[in-house]
Amino acid sequence: MGRSDATALGDGDAELVEDLLAGSHRALARVITRIENRAAGYRGIVAALHEHTGGADVIGVTGAPGAGKSTLVDKLAAAYRDRGDTVGVVAVDPSSPYTGGAVLGDRIRMASNVGDMDVFFRSMSARGQLGGLSMATADAVKALDAFGKDAVIIETVGAGQNEVDVVRTADTVAVLVQPGSGDDVQTLKAGILEIGDVFVVNKADMDGAERTLAELEEMVHRRESPTKGLDGGHHGFEVPDHPDDGDGTDGDDGGGEPEWTPEVLRTVANTGEGVPELIEAFDAHATHLRESGAIESTKRRRYAEEIRTLVRSDVGALASAEIERRGGIDALADSVRRRETDPYSLAAEIVAPIADCVESDAEGVGDVGGAEPVDGDAT
C-alpha cells in the first residue's frame, strides 16, 4: 500500500525529513516541534520516518511524583553515553490548563549531560493525559528512533492506571518506588504492577528500603504465580489460554515464548548507585523480547492501538465538522431540550453522511473486485 494524499510530503517537509535522517539535530528539533504542535503536514513527516524506525531500545520510566524519576533518567542517559550509545529523552510533563504546554518544561533535569550533543532532551506536554502519553509523544519517539538514537527514554508523570499508555510506546517499562511509601505500593496493587518489566526502589539509602524491596518482590511473586489463574505476561496482556487479543489472531502471538519475570532492583539516583545494574536489566529484557519473538507481538499490538486511536480521532473530527454544519452543539442540545428530537436520533443523523461515504466506497471496491490493480497500489 502506498502513502495517501493526507500523508504526502511537500518539498520543504521532504527536505526536513532528509536532513533529520542525515543527522541534523536542528531538523530533529524542528520535526518534534511540528509533531507536538500538530502543525500542518506533520503526519506526512511521521509517515515518511516510519520505515526508518525500529533500531532504538525504547524505555519507559514511570512512578509516583517524588520517586526520583528525573534524576534517575539523567544518570541513565549519562551511563548510556559512557558506553558509547546515543540517547533521546522525552519527558512528559503536566499540561498547563491555559496553554496546553509543559509547565515543568523549563526545569533543569539533565545536569549530567549538558553540552552533550548525543543526548537529545525534550520536555513535552501530555495534553490532558496526565497519567500517560499523548500521540505526540509516541510520534516524537519515532522521530528520535529514525534519527538513529540507540536508546530513547520516556519519563512520564505520576503513577496510575493511565500509565498503561507507556506500554504502547515503550519496549521496556521501569516502575520507580521510593522507600517506606505504603501509598506507592498500594498504587502498584491498583494496577500499575502489571505494566512493569523492571521495578526499582530508588533512594535506596533511605530508611524502609529493604521492606519496600521485600514487598515488591512478594508482589512480583504473586503476579507470576500460576495459582492465581492468570499470568500477567509481557506488560500484563497474555493469559494462559491465549484468547483473541483483538488483532484478529490468537492471543499467543509470541508462539508460546517463555515469560519474563520482572526484576526488582535498588538504586540511589543521586550518586548513580545501581544504575549499571539497571541498564543490564534493560538489556536483558530487550534480549528476551528479541530471542523469544515477543517483540513482534508487542509491536503488532502497539500499531493496532495506534491505528485505532488515529481512526477514532479522524472520525471524531469529521463528526465535529458535521455538528458545526448543523448549527453547533449548543443548538443541537437546545433542540433535544425542547423535545424536538433526542440524542440518539441526532447522533445517527450526524454519523449518517460519514457512514454513507464508507458504504459507497466499499461498494465501489466491490464493483472492481475482479479488475487488475493499478500500479500495485491498494490505496
N, C-alpha and C positions, 0 to 999 in steps of 0.2 A: 504494500500500500504506500502511496506517495503522500506528500505533505499537502494539506488542504490550503485553500486561499487564506483561511484565517491564520495560518502559521507561516505564510510566505514571508521571506525576508526582503526588506528594502535594501538598496545599495549601501546605505550608511550602516544599517544593522549587520549586514553581511561582513562589512569591513571590521565592525566592532567584534563580532564573533571570531573572525580571523586573527585579530590582534590578541584576543584573550587566549586562543589556542596556541599562539606563538609565545605566550609567557608575559604579556604586558599586565602588570599589576594595576595600572591606571584603567585599562579596559575591564579588568575584573571588577574593580570598584564601581565603574560606571554601569556594568551589567547588573550587579547586585542592587544598585540604586534603582535602576529601571524595574527590576523584579519587585523590590519592596514597595515601590510606588504604584505598581501595576500600570506602568506607563504604556502608551500605545506601542504595539509591536513587541512587547516583552514575551508573548507566547511564542512568536516565531523564533526569538533568540533561544529560549529554553528548548524548543523543539530541535533546533539545529545543534544544540550542545548535547542532546541526549545520547547520540551514538558514540560520543567520546567519554561517557561516564562508565563507571564500574571498576575503576582502578584503586579507589581510595577505601581505606577502612573507616567506616563511619561509626562514631562512638557517641552515645547519648549519656549525659551526666545529669542526674536529677536528684531531688531530695528536698527536704523541708528548708525554708529560709533559716539561715544561721548555721547550716551544716558545714559551711566552708567550701561550697562548690567552686566559687570564683578563684579562690586561692589554689585549690587543687588543680583546676584546669590550667592555671598559669604554670604550675610546676610540671604538669603533664606535657604541656607544649615545650617547655624547656628540655625535658628529658627526651622527647622525640627528636628535638633538634640535635641534642648531644650525640645521638646515634645516626645522624645524617638524614633524617626524614624531614620533609616539608610539612607544614601544618596549617590548616584553616580552622578558625574558631567562629562559630555563630552563637552569640549569647542572646537568648530570647528573654527580653525584659517585659515588665508590666506595661500595658498600653496607657498612655495619657488619655483621660476621658475627653479632652478638648481637641488634641491634635492627632491622636492615634499614634504618636511617636513613642520611642522608647524613653521613659522618664529617667532611667538609670544609665542611659547611653553615654553620659559624659564622665562616668566614674573611671578611675584608673584601675584596670583589672589585670593587665598583662605586664606588670612591672619587670618581670624577669626577661621579657622578650622585646622590650622597647628598642627600636632601631634595627631589628632583625627582619629583613625583607622576606624571609622564608617563613615567617609566621604572619598570616593574614587574619586580623581580628575584625569582626563586625558585630555590633550590637543592633538587634532588630526588635521591632515591636511585635508582640504576639497578637495584635489587632483583635483584642477582645477575648482571645482564648488563653486566659491567664494561667491555666494549668498545662498547656500543651504547645503545639506548634501550628503556625499558620501555613497555608500553602506556600506563602512567600518564603518561609524558612526552608521548606523542602526544595524549592527551586534554587535557593541560594546554595544549598548543599550540592546540587547538580553542577552549578557554575564552578564551585571550588574543586569538585571531582574532575570535571572536564579540563580545568586549568592544569591539573596534574598534581594536586596536593596528595601526599601519601596518607595522611591522616586528617580527618575532619571531625572536630569535636563540637557537639551541640550541647550547650548548657541551658537548661530550662528553669522556669520559675516554679517554685513551690513543690508540693508533693500531694498527689491526689489522683482520683480516677482519670482525670483528663490527661495524665501523663502517658496514657496508652498511645497518644499521638506520637510520642518519641519512638515507639516501636516501629511505626510505619516509615520512619525515616532512617533510623539507626540500625546497624547490624548488631551492635553490642551495646547493652544498656547497663550502666553502673548506677546503683542507688546508694546515696550517701545518708548516713545516720550519725548523729552526734551522741556521745556517751550520756547515759543517765537520763535520756529523754523518753519517758514512757509514752508520751503523746506521739512521738515519731514512730515508735514500734507499733502502737495501735493503728496508726495510719497505714503502715505496711499491711497489717492484718485486714484493713478495709479494702484492699485491692491492689496496691502498688507492688506487693510482693511478687505477683505473677509476671511482672514485666522485667524483673531484674535478672541479668546474666551474671553479674558480679555485685556483691553487697560490700560496702565499705564503711567501717566505723572510723570516721575522721576525728581529728582532735583526740587521738587515742592515748595521749599523755594526760588526759583529764580523768578525774575520779569517775568510776562507773563504767569504764571502757570494757573491762573483762566481762561484766554482767551483760552489757549490750551485745558483745560478741557472742556470748553463750545463747542469748535469746534469739539472735539472728540465725545462728547455726541450728537451733531447735526448729525454727520456722522453716528453714530450707529442708530439714529432715522430714518434717511433716508434709511439706509440699511434694517431696519426691516419694513419699511412702505409698506403695501400691495399696495399702489397706484403706486409703482414703477413697478408693474407687475412681479417682481421677488422677491423671498425670499432667502437670502444667505444661510440659513440653517447652519448646523454644518460645519464649515470650507468652507462655500460657495458652497457646492456640490448639495444641494437639491433645487428644484424649485416646484411651486405649483402643476403642472400637473404630476409630478413624471415620467419623461421619463426614458428610459433604461439608466442605469449609466455605462454600458459597462461590467457588470459582469454576464450578462445573465439573470438578474432578473429585475423586475420593480424597478424604482428608489426609491420607497417608502419602502426601506429596513427596516426602523425602525417601520413599521406598523402604520404610521401616528402619530409618537410621537410628543409631543409639542416641539417647537423650543426653543433654548437657546438664550436669549437676552444678548449680551456681556455687561460686567460691565466695567465702566470707573473709575479707582482709581488713587489716588495720593500717591507717596512715596518720601522719602528722603533717598536714599540708604546709604549715609554716616553715618547717625545716626540710621538707622533702622526704622524710622518713616513710618508707613503704611504697613510694612512687614507682621504683623499678619493678617491684613485685606486682604492682597493679598493672603495669604495662605488659608484663609477662602473662598475666591472666587474660588481658585483652587479646594478645597474640594467640594464646591457646584457644580462646573461643573462636577467633577468626579461622584458625586452622581446622577446628572441629566443624564449622559451618561448611568449609570447602570440601573437606575429606568425606563428610557424611552425606553431602549433597543437599543439606538443609538450606544452604544459601539460595538455591534455585526456587524452592517452595516459598522461602521468605520474600524473595523478590517478586514472585508471582502475586502473592497476597498484597504486597505493597503497591504494585502497579494497578491491581484490580481496585483497591480502595481509592487510589489517585484518580482513576478513570471515573469511578462513581462520583467522587467529590466534584470533579470538573463538570461532569454532565449535570449534576444537580444545580451547580452554580449557574451554568449557562441557561438551563431551562427556567430557573428562578428569575434570571434577568429578562428572559422573553415574557414570562408571566407578568413581571412588574411593568414592562412596557405596555402590555395589553390592559393592565389595570389603569395606567395613566391615560391610555387612549379612551377608556370608558369614563373618564372624569376624575379619576383618582380614588384612593382607598377611602377617604372620608365620605365622599359622595356615595360610594357603594355601601358603606356601613350605614349611612343615613337611610338608604332605601330598604335595608334589612330592618332597621329600627322602626320604620313606618309600616312594616309588614307587607311591603310591596313585593318582596321576594324573600329568599332565605339564603344562608351562607353556602349550602350545598349546591343549590341551583346556580348561584353566581360563580362558584369555583368551577363548576362543569362548563359554564359558558366561557369563562376566561381561558380554560385549558383547551377548549374545543378547536380553535384555529391551529394551535400547535399540534394537536392530535391529528387533525385533518392533513396537515403538511407531512407528518410522519407516515400516515397511511398512504397518502398519494405517492410519496417517494418509494415506499415498499412495493406498491403496485407497479410502479414504473420499473423497478428492478426485476419484478416477476415477469413483466412483459418481455424483457430482453434476456431472460434467463438462458435461452439457447444460443444467444449471439456470441460471437467471438469477443474477448476482452480487447479494449483499446489500449495499446502500449503497455499492457500488463498492469495497469493501474486500476485498482478496485475502488478507488475513492470517487 
